[in-house]
Each structure stands twice: as structure tokens, then as C-alpha cells.
Amino acid sequence: MRVYHFLKEKYALEALQKQHLKVARLNALNDPYEYFHMETDNYLARVTLQERKKRANREYGILCFSASYSSPVQWAHYAESHAGICLGFDIPESSLLKIQYTEERTPGSEFKNSLDIKGLEFIKHMLSKKHAHWKYEEEHRMIVRFPEKIMDDRLMFEPFSETLQVSEVLLGARSKLSNKEVKSLIRSKELEITVSRVTLSERSYNMSKVSASV
């Protein structure tokens, strides 16, 4: 499945240079309701989820992707106000967690039943829902397990691989990079990637791309 990851220019070029992608730590995600889609007015539920999130943060991180590159809002929020870069990845659909968007939080009455879900499946369950306001992101996630427990706030990276295969580079509408510069970097790393530049659609509030093969 082709999915997209928006970045500032500096970090996108670094990702291509080093052939890895920075993993988001659970405690650093921009939505304060991450891991808390369930109602937490019950003290036991609130404390249990807080403790489980702390443990999960030491062992797991996530890579966030969108099913689409065309949202001007995502370019504005995550790709340096359209001056950044969007990387397209081919990832097995079985390796991705599709986010469900809801208007209401999960009823607290389901808390007890959720405790029957163990380990990674519980983490997926708690990271699978977000408020409907985030729907424009069309988010899919890859859960990454760290090779060891990480007790500090160090940066973690996931190397490119068959299950995290970068296949496309999209330059933002305000990017000052030339296609030639990016192609030169890609060739030096022997990556088989297409390079495109996005522009404003003339028919809708979406971004369109003009392809240029490497």
C-alpha cells in the first residue's frame, strides 16, 4: 500500500541520506488524547491507562502516514508550510494500523473488557481511534517495537526495508529544491525512487503532482 509521510526539508533529506525514518515516541505525539480514546472519569481506568502508556512508551513507537499526499492542510502543518517534502512508502497493508475517527470517546463501560486484550494488541487498540477533527489526515500507523527498553527520551529510527520501502519523493509547492538536486542524492544512495513536484490544483482545494522519473 502506498502511504505518505510529511517532513521538513532538512529531515526528509536526512532520511534519504541515512535511509531511515524517525520513530515517534508515544509521549511526544501532538494529540493529548493519544492512548486515551476511552472515557477516563473512572479513577481505576485513568490510572491503569496512564501506567500502561508509560510502559508502552519504553517499548514501542509509531510511524505515522497518510493515505493521501493531496491535503494542503497536511502540507501546511507537517511539511514546513508547503516548503518541505513528502515521502511515499510502499508498506504491506498488514503492517499498518488504520485509524478510526469518531465523534465520541469510547464508553468507560468497555474498559474492563479491554483489559482482556494483551500486549501489542492492547497497544494497537488504544492507538487506533482519534477524534473526527483529525479525519483529514487519513492516517495509517506502523507500530515499531524497540530492540530494548528505552528508559530515556533518546531519538529512535527505523531503517528502510522491504516493509518500509521509500518509493516516491514529492517536493512541496514552495520548495526551493530542484528535482536535479534530489535525484543526485537518490542516485548516490542507489535508491529507485520517482521525484515529483506538487502544485495547486486548478479545479479543487487539493495539491496535484507533476511527475519526473529519476
Phi and psi in degrees as a GROMACS rama.xvg file:
@    title "Ramachandran Plot"
@    xaxis  label "Phi"
@    yaxis  label "Psi"
@TYPE xy
-86.7913  122.157  ARG-2
-131.436  165.966  VAL-3
-129.471  143.874  TYR-4
-128.359  119.748  HIS-5
-91.7804  137.661  PHE-6
-145.74  157.511  LEU-7
-66.6326  152.438  LYS-8
-53.3965  -46.977  GLU-9
-55.3175  -45.6829  LYS-10
-78.2269  -29.9149  TYR-11
-66.9013  -44.0611  ALA-12
-65.5555  -37.2452  LEU-13
-64.8568  -39.5614  GLU-14
-62.1509  -42.2276  ALA-15
-68.4972  -39.4641  LEU-16
-64.7595  -45.5589  GLN-17
-95.5788  -6.02361  LYS-18
55.5631  52.0438  GLN-19
-154.252  168.436  HIS-20
-129.619  135.499  LEU-21
-68.2417  134.33  LYS-22
-91.7404  132.407  VAL-23
-78.2246  130.151  ALA-24
-80.7122  143.957  ARG-25
-59.0768  -36.7312  LEU-26
-75.9069  -7.54837  ASN-27
-108.699  4.02871  ALA-28
-67.1188  147.624  LEU-29
-78.3402  -9.94234  ASN-30
-100.312  114.749  ASP-31
-65.6827  -13.088  PRO-32
-89.9472  2.71041  TYR-33
-56.7721  131.663  GLU-34
77.5174  -2.10517  TYR-35
-127.921  44.0459  PHE-36
-71.7428  -14.1106  HIS-37
-87.2292  144.954  MET-38
-58.439  138.498  GLU-39
-125.544  31.5555  THR-40
-73.0868  -16.6491  ASP-41
-84.3575  126.327  ASN-42
-58.2635  -44.7902  TYR-43
-62.1928  -43.9734  LEU-44
-62.764  -43.8539  ALA-45
-62.045  -48.2923  ARG-46
-68.3266  -41.3147  VAL-47
-60.7163  -46.2144  THR-48
-67.3513  -37.6917  LEU-49
-61.8606  -43.7818  GLN-50
-68.379  -40.6121  GLU-51
-66.5111  -35.8509  ARG-52
-66.1855  -39.2098  LYS-53
-59.2598  -44.5684  LYS-54
-66.0498  -43.3282  ARG-55
-62.6177  -35.3467  ALA-56
-63.2848  -25.8879  ASN-57
-81.099  -21.8584  ARG-58
-115.047  -20.7652  GLU-59
-136.148  153.172  TYR-60
-138.64  179.502  GLY-61
-135.756  150.402  ILE-62
-108.398  128.069  LEU-63
-105.592  133.004  CYS-64
-133.85  162.287  PHE-65
-116.999  150.382  SER-66
-75.1685  -9.15593  ALA-67
-139.698  148.356  SER-68
-100.338  -3.74926  TYR-69
-89.5477  -5.90556  SER-70
-73.6924  117.444  SER-71
-66.2786  -24.1687  PRO-72
-69.9057  -41.0821  VAL-73
-66.5069  -39.4918  GLN-74
-60.0007  -39.9204  TRP-75
-68.8406  -42.4698  ALA-76
-78.9654  -39.0222  HIS-77
-116.171  -8.98075  TYR-78
-127.08  50.4483  ALA-79
56.4297  44.5939  GLU-80
52.6753  47.6021  SER-81
77.1636  4.36136  HIS-82
-95.9019  -3.5699  ALA-83
-92.4608  -153.528  GLY-84
-136.516  146.636  ILE-85
-117.183  127.418  CYS-86
-101.484  131.606  LEU-87
-98.0496  130.604  GLY-88
-120.152  143.948  PHE-89
-101.337  116.052  ASP-90
-132.379  135.754  ILE-91
-56.3667  133.397  PRO-92
-59.065  -29.8142  GLU-93
-67.0193  -17.7378  SER-94
-92.1925  -0.965049  SER-95
-112.008  145.579  LEU-96
-108.049  114.051  LEU-97
-83.0587  128.77  LYS-98
-76.9401  136.858  ILE-99
-98.8513  132.602  GLN-100
-106.326  128.721  TYR-101
-132.49  153.805  THR-102
-81.0785  -30.7236  GLU-103
-119.663  153.441  GLU-104
-73.2878  153.883  ARG-105
-63.2624  131.602  THR-106
-55.3982  138.447  PRO-107
-61.3986  -20.8611  GLY-108
-64.1004  -17.9389  SER-109
-87.2591  -3.52172  GLU-110
-57.9348  -47.7842  PHE-111
-59.2579  -44.2565  LYS-112
-64.9737  -33.4989  ASN-113
-65.6068  -25.1949  SER-114
-69.1458  -14.8672  LEU-115
-76.0895  -14.3614  ASP-116
-85.2701  129.724  ILE-117
-110.897  154.759  LYS-118
52.7913  -130.42  GLY-119
-61.3301  -35.1736  LEU-120
-65.133  -33.5369  GLU-121
-67.6565  -41.8991  PHE-122
-62.6374  -43.7814  ILE-123
-59.6699  -42.5235  LYS-124
-60.129  -42.7374  HIS-125
-77.3677  -19.2391  MET-126
-103.525  10.7176  LEU-127
-96.7672  -6.49162  SER-128
-128.826  141.361  LYS-129
-141.323  163.287  LYS-130
-65.1024  151.169  HIS-131
-60.5648  -21.1495  ALA-132
-60.5534  -22.153  HIS-133
-90.4371  3.46861  TRP-134
-58.886  -30.904  LYS-135
-59.4474  -19.7046  TYR-136
-75.415  -21.4979  GLU-137
46.9121  52.1498  GLU-138
-79.9851  140.635  GLU-139
-127.244  144.124  HIS-140
-125.584  147.495  ARG-141
-112.583  122.363  MET-142
-83.8762  126.841  ILE-143
-112.651  124.516  VAL-144
-93.1026  130.008  ARG-145
-74.2632  149.438  PHE-146
-67.3524  -18.3554  PRO-147
-150.639  165.248  GLU-148
-69.3058  129.904  LYS-149
-105.431  110.976  ILE-150
-92.4165  -9.24334  MET-151
-115.697  -165.659  ASP-152
-103.957  26.6967  ASP-153
-62.2468  155.511  ARG-154
-76.6091  140.893  LEU-155
-121.453  145.716  MET-156
-132.886  147.528  PHE-157
-113.787  122.921  GLU-158
-70.3158  149.862  PRO-159
-60.9732  146.73  PHE-160
-161.316  -173.734  SER-161
-64.0341  -27.5357  GLU-162
-97.7295  -0.0699246  THR-163
-142.437  70.1015  LEU-164
-100.485  113.503  GLN-165
-76.5536  129.392  VAL-166
-128.523  -10.0604  SER-167
-152.363  140.944  GLU-168
-121.822  124.689  VAL-169
-115.52  120.147  LEU-170
-87.9356  135.775  LEU-171
-65.1464  159.433  GLY-172
-61.0426  -25.9291  ALA-173
-104.969  7.79059  ARG-174
-67.5177  136.92  SER-175
-95.6482  -0.478308  LYS-176
-71.3831  145.189  LEU-177
-92.8435  154.436  SER-178
-57.5742  -36.4837  ASN-179
-61.5516  -41.5853  LYS-180
-62.4477  -43.7077  GLU-181
-69.2859  -41.4129  VAL-182
-61.1486  -36.4166  LYS-183
-63.3309  -42.883  SER-184
-63.9438  -43.4191  LEU-185
-63.4007  -43.9989  ILE-186
-62.4656  -38.2817  ARG-187
-64.9871  -24.2218  SER-188
-99.9659  3.60428  LYS-189
54.6502  43.0243  GLU-190
-98.4236  139.179  LEU-191
-97.44  94.3614  GLU-192
-137.4  144.659  ILE-193
-93.5801  146.45  THR-194
-115.559  131.559  VAL-195
-134.954  161.502  SER-196
-120.741  134.412  ARG-197
-95.0434  153.106  VAL-198
-143.483  169.407  THR-199
-71.2997  131.937  LEU-200
-65.5233  144.292  SER-201
-88.7363  -3.74869  GLU-202
-119.878  -17.5598  ARG-203
-150.456  173.487  SER-204
-85.173  61.7164  TYR-205
-139.502  162.356  ASN-206
-94.4097  140.53  MET-207
-117.498  158.636  SER-208
-119.118  149.273  LYS-209
-114.491  110.708  VAL-210
-79.0267  150.963  SER-211
-149.096  107.056  ALA-212
-66.4781  147.903  SER-213
